[in-house]
Amino acid sequence: MTDYRKIVFGKTDAREESAEYPDLLMNGYFPVDNISEQVLKTDKFIILGNKGSGKTALSEYLKLTSDANTIVDGPSLKSFPFKVLGKIVAGESEPVLKHKLAWRWLLLVRVLQNLVLDPDAKPSTKKDLRKTTEFLVQSGLMDVDSLSDLVKLTSSLSVKAFSIEHTTREETADVSLDLIINYVKDLVVGFKESHRHLLVIDGVDEILTARGIPFLSVVAMIHEAQDLNLFFRAGDLPVKIIILCRTDLFERLPDPDKNKLRRDCSCLFNWYPEGSDAAKDSDLMSMVNMRARLVFPEVDDLFDEFFPSDYRGHEIRSELLGFTRFTPRDLLQLLVSIQHRCTAPRVSAETMEKGLVDYSLEYFLPEIKDEMAGYLPFDSIDAIMEILASFRSREFSFSAFDQAVQQSARLSGLSSSDILKVLFDCSAIGLASPSGEGGQFKYRNRHASCTQSDRFVIHQGLCKGLDITL
């Protein structure tokens, strides 16, 4: 007998899911827009997506499903010392140039470490192997596990002390970082490799919690990854650097070549479908059905099998998706919240209502707050949510919001327009439609903009958490 309570939908963190439920990623991963194929078979190396769209899940999926010819390394930038990065380069160069050189060093060393650890990767000669091993051991690089630790090691050792020449005398060369980088490039390109190496960099969002958000460092990292990927291809070395980045963060990068990078080098997670029956035919529905069938292979459609046919008089799939921002994380956590309230094999209307309240209070509201962090002072976010709750209605005007902001001591010095833009960009609010039904949200159209002249509507996923009647 099928039972909704027995389905495993997964965790909010793909790394945790990979460790506890690897089968969910190996067999329940939906290849939206064939992104995994694009990563493996094209030159695209920037993976864009909204928060919760599946970027980290892609990294974990690649690790779990890589074949004998592919090695996947997924370093994270969690707790990465962005502020220290530029300081490892001596001299008076422009900050962006220092960051580019620093990222060149970090990425090349990580690639070199991976090649040395691969028993099938061989330098051209035994002499090159000896030189590489001596370089890594002498500099302490063999024992560095993370990019963060590599920054700290480089800062503390003083790169000038690295020996890059092998002479009959025991002495070290006093050299600059760019000379050592060229030496490492020669070591890397000297390898003959039969395996494909993917270096998948996750956690770029961490810069949003860094003081004075170092956008220039991310720009430098992306351009260095692009240059090195070209360098590897020219040297016929099967190595590729991949960067996972939130779409909203990418849009804010101060880079005049951003559009070229987007068009030529990026893939986009786009879960929002076009068409009149978008909800039923969406990739999100296919994804949750795949996970349901891992437990109950006979189930054709999760909602037909376990849910009431409608909610508030509307088709069940469309209504439940309205509580999400069309991301896997939102939908899966909504289903988990409902599941936690289940006392029977099927979902009742009462169970669903309780689950939606839990979802809004315990997941969606905190998730929106997390997404706002970095764009607004952390201690202002609760005050903003209190203002939205005070309207007691989904719709509100700019003037009403502006007045409430002006009266809030905790929001002193913040612009109402800036706050609304952040709320809009993370789809906490949308532009109210003239008909009073739904609204236009950023997740549906990344080109949509927020203006003072519009009326706004609060995302219904927030409403139960803010005690607003739908």
PAVEXGU-616499 format. One line per 8 residues: number of its first residue (from 1); their letters; for each residue x, y, z of C-alpha. Coordinates in nm, 3 decimals, always signed. Each point is the difference from the previous one (the first is absolute). Last residue first. Layout:
N
NUM	A	X,Y,Z | ...
END
This chain:
470
470	LTIDLGKC	-0.499,+3.475,+0.187 | -0.012,+0.128,+0.356 | +0.326,+0.151,+0.126 | +0.149,-0.151,+0.317 | +0.357,+0.082,-0.109 | +0.095,-0.370,-0.022 | -0.332,-0.073,-0.172 | +0.070,+0.273,-0.253
462	LGQHIVFR	+0.360,-0.074,-0.086 | -0.066,-0.275,-0.257 | -0.271,+0.228,-0.139 | +0.264,+0.238,-0.131 | -0.097,+0.351,+0.111 | -0.158,+0.221,-0.267 | +0.116,+0.345,-0.101 | -0.157,+0.312,-0.145
454	DSQTCSAH	+0.212,+0.175,-0.253 | +0.117,+0.362,-0.029 | +0.317,-0.058,+0.201 | +0.148,-0.237,-0.256 | +0.121,-0.363,+0.013 | +0.141,-0.161,-0.311 | -0.072,-0.319,-0.195 | +0.296,-0.124,-0.205
446	RNRYKFQG	+0.034,-0.322,+0.203 | -0.357,-0.093,-0.093 | -0.185,-0.272,+0.189 | +0.239,-0.001,+0.295 | -0.028,+0.379,+0.012 | -0.371,-0.008,+0.076 | -0.298,+0.144,-0.185 | -0.319,-0.035,+0.200
438	GEGSPSAL	-0.281,-0.239,+0.092 | -0.355,+0.114,-0.060 | -0.100,+0.361,+0.080 | -0.099,+0.063,-0.360 | +0.244,+0.292,-0.026 | +0.288,-0.232,+0.097 | +0.208,+0.077,+0.309 | +0.374,+0.016,-0.062
430	GIASCDFL	+0.177,-0.266,+0.202 | +0.120,-0.045,+0.355 | +0.226,-0.250,+0.178 | +0.131,-0.077,-0.348 | +0.370,+0.037,+0.097 | +0.038,+0.295,-0.239 | -0.329,+0.150,+0.115 | +0.091,+0.008,+0.367
422	VKLIDSSS	+0.341,+0.144,-0.090 | -0.160,+0.263,-0.223 | -0.254,+0.085,+0.269 | +0.279,+0.067,+0.249 | +0.185,+0.224,-0.246 | -0.314,+0.198,-0.077 | -0.078,+0.046,+0.368 | +0.350,+0.138,+0.053
414	LGSLRASQ	+0.182,-0.092,+0.319 | +0.142,+0.264,+0.234 | -0.226,-0.092,+0.291 | -0.148,-0.345,-0.046 | +0.012,-0.098,+0.369 | -0.164,+0.331,+0.097 | -0.306,-0.087,-0.209 | -0.228,+0.294,-0.081
406	QVAQDFAS	+0.165,+0.076,-0.334 | -0.030,-0.366,-0.097 | -0.374,-0.002,+0.077 | -0.056,+0.310,-0.213 | +0.195,-0.150,-0.289 | -0.204,-0.319,+0.014 | -0.329,+0.186,-0.008 | +0.124,+0.223,-0.284
398	FSFERSRF	+0.128,-0.296,-0.200 | -0.339,-0.165,+0.013 | -0.112,-0.327,+0.156 | -0.156,-0.328,-0.107 | +0.016,-0.326,+0.193 | -0.205,+0.140,+0.288 | +0.050,+0.034,+0.374 | +0.221,+0.306,-0.075
390	SALIEMIA	+0.185,-0.054,+0.330 | +0.152,-0.327,-0.124 | +0.198,+0.184,-0.269 | +0.126,+0.248,+0.259 | +0.101,-0.280,+0.236 | +0.193,-0.162,-0.284 | +0.199,+0.320,-0.048 | +0.076,+0.022,+0.373
382	DISDFPLY	+0.122,-0.362,-0.003 | +0.238,+0.083,-0.287 | +0.157,+0.310,+0.155 | +0.239,-0.182,+0.235 | +0.170,-0.174,-0.293 | +0.082,+0.323,-0.180 | -0.127,-0.034,-0.359 | +0.142,-0.167,-0.313
374	GAMEDKIE	+0.216,-0.246,+0.190 | -0.295,-0.172,+0.163 | -0.311,+0.030,-0.217 | +0.031,-0.364,-0.107 | +0.015,-0.115,+0.361 | -0.314,+0.197,+0.083 | -0.180,-0.159,-0.295 | +0.103,-0.345,+0.123
366	PLFYELSY	-0.115,+0.081,+0.356 | -0.348,+0.092,-0.133 | -0.017,-0.302,-0.233 | +0.114,-0.270,+0.241 | -0.139,+0.000,+0.353 | -0.289,+0.243,-0.020 | -0.112,-0.046,-0.362 | +0.061,-0.373,-0.007
358	DVLGKEMT	-0.165,-0.051,+0.339 | -0.310,+0.189,-0.116 | -0.005,-0.196,-0.325 | +0.024,-0.327,+0.194 | -0.300,+0.091,+0.213 | -0.206,+0.073,-0.311 | +0.112,-0.321,-0.168 | -0.093,-0.211,+0.300
350	EASVRPAT	-0.346,+0.158,+0.012 | -0.058,-0.061,-0.371 | +0.104,-0.362,+0.046 | +0.324,-0.150,-0.131 | -0.007,-0.375,-0.056 | +0.170,-0.280,+0.195 | -0.128,+0.137,+0.333 | +0.128,+0.214,+0.287
342	CRHQISVL	+0.174,+0.257,-0.219 | +0.128,+0.321,+0.160 | +0.366,-0.074,-0.068 | -0.092,-0.081,-0.360 | -0.144,+0.347,-0.054 | +0.328,+0.156,+0.110 | +0.196,-0.246,-0.217 | -0.211,+0.088,-0.306
334	LQLLDRPT	+0.064,+0.371,+0.058 | +0.369,-0.076,+0.051 | +0.012,-0.178,-0.336 | -0.176,+0.288,-0.174 | +0.224,+0.273,+0.141 | +0.324,-0.193,-0.052 | -0.088,-0.099,-0.355 | -0.058,+0.363,-0.100
326	FRTFGLLE	-0.316,+0.147,-0.149 | -0.018,+0.290,+0.246 | -0.235,-0.199,+0.221 | -0.347,+0.045,+0.155 | -0.151,+0.043,-0.347 | +0.133,-0.346,-0.079 | -0.259,-0.130,+0.245 | -0.285,+0.173,-0.181
318	SRIEHGRY	+0.110,-0.102,-0.347 | +0.042,-0.363,+0.104 | -0.334,-0.023,+0.185 | -0.229,+0.143,-0.267 | -0.205,+0.284,+0.151 | -0.301,+0.008,+0.234 | +0.197,+0.102,+0.309 | +0.217,-0.308,-0.053
310	DSPFFEDF	-0.090,-0.262,-0.258 | +0.016,-0.369,-0.092 | +0.082,-0.110,+0.355 | +0.349,-0.150,+0.021 | +0.158,-0.349,+0.009 | -0.022,-0.180,-0.334 | -0.101,+0.278,-0.237 | +0.256,+0.228,+0.163
302	LDDVEPFV	+0.291,-0.244,-0.018 | -0.065,-0.099,-0.362 | +0.081,-0.337,-0.157 | +0.045,-0.195,+0.323 | +0.087,-0.364,-0.077 | +0.368,+0.044,+0.083 | -0.087,+0.086,+0.363 | +0.318,+0.084,+0.193
294	LRARMNVM	+0.224,+0.127,-0.283 | -0.325,+0.089,-0.175 | -0.061,+0.289,+0.241 | +0.340,+0.147,-0.082 | -0.065,-0.009,-0.375 | -0.344,+0.153,+0.061 | +0.161,+0.287,+0.188 | +0.234,+0.071,-0.295
286	SMLDSDKA	-0.266,-0.032,-0.270 | -0.218,+0.249,+0.188 | +0.292,+0.241,+0.021 | +0.066,-0.047,-0.371 | -0.341,+0.153,-0.062 | -0.281,-0.174,-0.187 | -0.265,+0.025,+0.271 | +0.087,+0.355,+0.101
278	ADSGEPYW	+0.056,+0.142,-0.348 | -0.331,-0.108,-0.143 | -0.045,+0.321,-0.204 | +0.361,+0.018,-0.113 | +0.342,+0.115,+0.116 | +0.195,-0.163,+0.278 | +0.177,+0.139,+0.310 | +0.279,-0.242,+0.091
270	NFLCSCDR	+0.276,+0.194,-0.171 | +0.349,-0.097,+0.118 | +0.222,+0.203,-0.230 | +0.312,-0.106,-0.189 | +0.285,+0.244,-0.056 | +0.304,+0.056,-0.224 | -0.101,+0.166,-0.326 | -0.318,+0.191,+0.079
262	RLKNKDPD	+0.057,+0.074,+0.368 | +0.371,+0.069,-0.041 | -0.067,+0.238,-0.286 | -0.268,+0.173,+0.208 | +0.241,+0.043,+0.292 | +0.280,+0.151,-0.207 | -0.030,+0.348,+0.157 | +0.035,-0.158,+0.347
254	PLREFLDT	-0.124,+0.155,+0.323 | -0.181,-0.314,+0.123 | -0.359,+0.066,+0.106 | -0.163,-0.233,-0.254 | +0.230,-0.283,+0.109 | -0.122,+0.037,+0.359 | -0.364,-0.020,-0.106 | +0.071,-0.309,-0.211
246	RCLIIIKV	+0.169,-0.186,+0.284 | +0.333,-0.146,-0.107 | +0.149,-0.348,-0.053 | +0.343,+0.021,-0.165 | +0.150,-0.280,-0.211 | +0.373,-0.047,-0.068 | +0.079,-0.255,-0.271 | +0.296,-0.237,-0.041
238	PLDGARFF	+0.051,-0.237,-0.293 | +0.349,+0.134,-0.095 | +0.040,+0.056,-0.375 | +0.233,+0.293,+0.068 | -0.230,+0.241,-0.185 | -0.296,-0.144,+0.191 | +0.176,+0.052,+0.333 | +0.089,+0.361,-0.085
230	LNLDQAEH	-0.358,+0.075,-0.109 | -0.125,-0.140,+0.331 | +0.266,+0.208,+0.174 | -0.121,+0.322,-0.162 | -0.366,-0.068,+0.085 | +0.082,-0.094,+0.359 | +0.209,+0.316,+0.027 | -0.292,+0.205,-0.130
222	IMAVVSLF	-0.244,-0.154,+0.248 | +0.237,+0.041,+0.296 | +0.073,+0.364,-0.082 | -0.372,+0.083,-0.021 | -0.052,-0.178,+0.333 | +0.278,+0.207,+0.159 | -0.146,+0.320,-0.141 | -0.330,-0.074,+0.177
214	PIGRATLI	+0.170,+0.030,+0.339 | -0.310,+0.065,+0.216 | +0.105,+0.275,+0.244 | -0.008,-0.243,+0.292 | -0.032,-0.356,-0.116 | -0.341,-0.163,+0.044 | -0.092,+0.043,-0.366 | +0.345,-0.133,-0.096
206	EDVGDIVL	-0.116,-0.342,+0.116 | -0.223,-0.025,-0.307 | +0.307,-0.137,-0.184 | -0.054,-0.320,+0.200 | +0.084,-0.247,-0.277 | +0.302,-0.047,-0.225 | -0.014,-0.311,-0.220 | +0.348,-0.112,-0.113
198	LHRHSEKF	-0.067,-0.268,-0.262 | +0.284,-0.229,-0.102 | -0.033,-0.229,-0.304 | +0.221,-0.306,+0.024 | +0.263,-0.100,-0.259 | +0.256,+0.259,+0.111 | +0.346,+0.090,-0.124 | +0.140,+0.267,+0.230
190	GVVLDKVY	+0.233,+0.273,-0.125 | -0.286,+0.249,-0.008 | -0.013,-0.005,+0.378 | +0.374,+0.036,+0.063 | +0.029,+0.284,-0.252 | -0.294,+0.176,+0.162 | +0.167,-0.045,+0.341 | +0.314,+0.176,-0.128
182	NIILDLSV	-0.209,+0.279,-0.147 | -0.167,+0.039,+0.339 | +0.341,+0.015,+0.169 | +0.100,+0.286,-0.229 | -0.329,+0.179,+0.070 | +0.054,-0.037,+0.373 | +0.333,+0.182,-0.004 | +0.340,-0.162,+0.050
174	DATEERTT	+0.276,-0.026,+0.256 | +0.136,-0.340,-0.086 | +0.087,-0.247,+0.270 | +0.335,-0.160,+0.073 | +0.135,-0.346,+0.050 | +0.272,-0.010,-0.266 | +0.009,-0.244,-0.291 | -0.290,+0.182,-0.159
166	HEISFAKV	-0.371,-0.068,-0.028 | -0.198,+0.314,-0.067 | -0.345,+0.080,+0.134 | +0.079,+0.044,+0.366 | -0.282,+0.173,+0.185 | +0.126,+0.268,+0.240 | -0.149,+0.289,-0.197 | -0.344,-0.149,+0.059
158	SLSSTLKV	+0.001,+0.136,+0.353 | -0.089,-0.302,+0.208 | -0.281,+0.160,+0.199 | -0.196,+0.153,-0.286 | +0.032,-0.303,-0.227 | -0.103,-0.230,+0.282 | -0.304,+0.212,+0.085 | -0.114,+0.013,-0.361
150	LDSLSDVD	+0.058,-0.376,-0.035 | -0.203,-0.060,+0.316 | -0.298,+0.179,-0.155 | +0.041,-0.195,-0.323 | -0.031,-0.320,+0.200 | +0.203,-0.314,+0.074 | +0.358,+0.126,+0.032 | +0.247,-0.277,+0.094
142	MLGSQVLF	+0.174,-0.034,-0.339 | +0.042,+0.378,-0.017 | +0.264,+0.012,+0.271 | +0.239,+0.197,-0.223 | +0.273,-0.262,+0.017 | -0.244,-0.289,-0.054 | -0.177,+0.154,-0.300 | +0.320,+0.115,-0.172
134	ETTKRLDK	+0.184,-0.324,+0.070 | -0.285,-0.204,-0.148 | -0.017,+0.215,-0.311 | +0.376,-0.003,-0.057 | +0.015,-0.378,+0.044 | -0.286,-0.053,-0.243 | +0.162,+0.235,-0.251 | +0.326,-0.196,+0.025
126	KTSPKADP	-0.189,-0.324,-0.052 | -0.115,+0.139,-0.334 | -0.323,+0.118,-0.168 | -0.191,+0.017,+0.325 | -0.244,-0.287,+0.060 | -0.367,-0.004,+0.094 | -0.112,-0.360,+0.056 | +0.079,+0.006,+0.373
118	DLVLNQLV	-0.225,+0.305,+0.050 | +0.119,+0.174,+0.318 | +0.259,+0.203,-0.196 | -0.266,+0.113,-0.246 | -0.235,+0.109,+0.279 | +0.274,+0.197,+0.175 | +0.093,+0.172,-0.326 | -0.364,+0.101,-0.057
110	RVLLLWRW	-0.020,+0.148,+0.350 | +0.331,+0.181,-0.054 | -0.124,+0.144,-0.328 | -0.326,+0.123,+0.151 | +0.163,+0.170,+0.297 | +0.279,+0.167,-0.202 | -0.227,+0.130,-0.272 | -0.237,+0.122,+0.273
102	ALKHKLVP	+0.281,+0.204,+0.156 | +0.104,+0.146,-0.335 | -0.357,+0.105,-0.076 | -0.044,+0.142,+0.350 | +0.315,+0.209,-0.034 | -0.114,+0.127,-0.339 | -0.339,+0.100,+0.146 | +0.169,+0.183,+0.287
94	ESEGAVIK	+0.217,+0.213,-0.235 | +0.372,-0.071,+0.038 | +0.208,+0.150,+0.280 | +0.215,-0.299,+0.088 | -0.037,-0.333,+0.174 | -0.272,-0.254,-0.076 | -0.120,-0.192,+0.306 | -0.194,+0.311,+0.101
86	GLVKFPFS	-0.260,-0.041,-0.273 | -0.139,-0.312,+0.167 | -0.019,+0.131,+0.355 | -0.343,+0.159,-0.034 | -0.143,-0.302,-0.181 | +0.094,-0.229,+0.290 | -0.220,-0.301,-0.101 | -0.232,-0.111,+0.281
78	KLSPGDVI	-0.188,-0.218,-0.252 | +0.177,+0.026,-0.334 | -0.062,-0.368,-0.072 | +0.231,-0.239,-0.183 | -0.177,-0.257,-0.221 | +0.250,-0.232,-0.168 | -0.142,-0.232,-0.265 | +0.210,-0.272,-0.169
70	TNADSTLK	-0.129,-0.139,-0.330 | +0.116,-0.309,-0.193 | -0.133,-0.259,+0.242 | -0.345,+0.157,-0.016 | -0.134,+0.296,+0.196 | -0.344,-0.066,+0.146 | +0.052,+0.091,+0.364 | +0.236,+0.291,-0.060
62	LYESLATK	-0.208,+0.145,-0.284 | -0.315,-0.029,+0.212 | +0.171,+0.179,+0.290 | +0.095,+0.292,-0.224 | -0.346,+0.010,-0.156 | -0.162,-0.008,+0.345 | +0.216,+0.302,+0.089 | -0.155,+0.191,-0.291
54	GSGKNGLI	-0.353,-0.128,+0.055 | -0.241,+0.295,-0.020 | +0.007,+0.075,+0.373 | +0.135,+0.352,-0.040 | -0.054,+0.101,-0.362 | +0.213,-0.154,-0.271 | +0.313,+0.051,-0.205 | +0.263,-0.258,-0.098
46	IFKDTKLV	+0.311,+0.161,-0.150 | +0.223,-0.249,-0.189 | -0.140,-0.036,-0.350 | +0.255,-0.169,-0.228 | -0.238,-0.284,-0.089 | -0.027,-0.374,+0.068 | +0.021,-0.051,+0.375 | -0.151,+0.323,+0.129
38	QESINDVP	-0.259,+0.007,-0.278 | -0.094,-0.359,+0.078 | -0.051,+0.086,+0.368 | -0.209,+0.300,-0.105 | -0.239,-0.208,-0.211 | -0.256,+0.283,+0.021 | -0.117,-0.156,+0.329 | +0.178,-0.331,+0.056
30	FYGNMLLD	-0.231,-0.135,+0.274 | +0.194,-0.163,+0.283 | -0.192,-0.287,+0.159 | +0.230,-0.287,-0.098 | +0.348,+0.113,+0.108 | -0.119,+0.292,+0.207 | -0.266,-0.185,+0.196 | +0.218,-0.311,+0.014
22	PYEASEER	+0.263,+0.197,+0.194 | -0.239,+0.036,+0.295 | +0.208,+0.079,+0.309 | +0.325,+0.141,-0.144 | -0.146,+0.142,-0.320 | -0.293,+0.145,+0.191 | +0.233,+0.175,+0.242 | +0.193,+0.144,-0.294
14	ADTKGFVI	-0.327,+0.095,-0.171 | -0.108,+0.210,+0.300 | -0.379,+0.040,+0.034 | -0.040,-0.375,+0.041 | -0.168,-0.275,-0.197 | -0.347,-0.103,-0.118 | -0.008,-0.346,+0.157 | -0.342,-0.158,-0.058
6	KRYDTM	-0.130,-0.216,+0.287 | -0.256,+0.252,+0.133 | -0.181,+0.009,-0.334 | -0.100,-0.365,+0.040 | -0.054,-0.242,-0.287 | -0.134,-0.343,+0.092
END
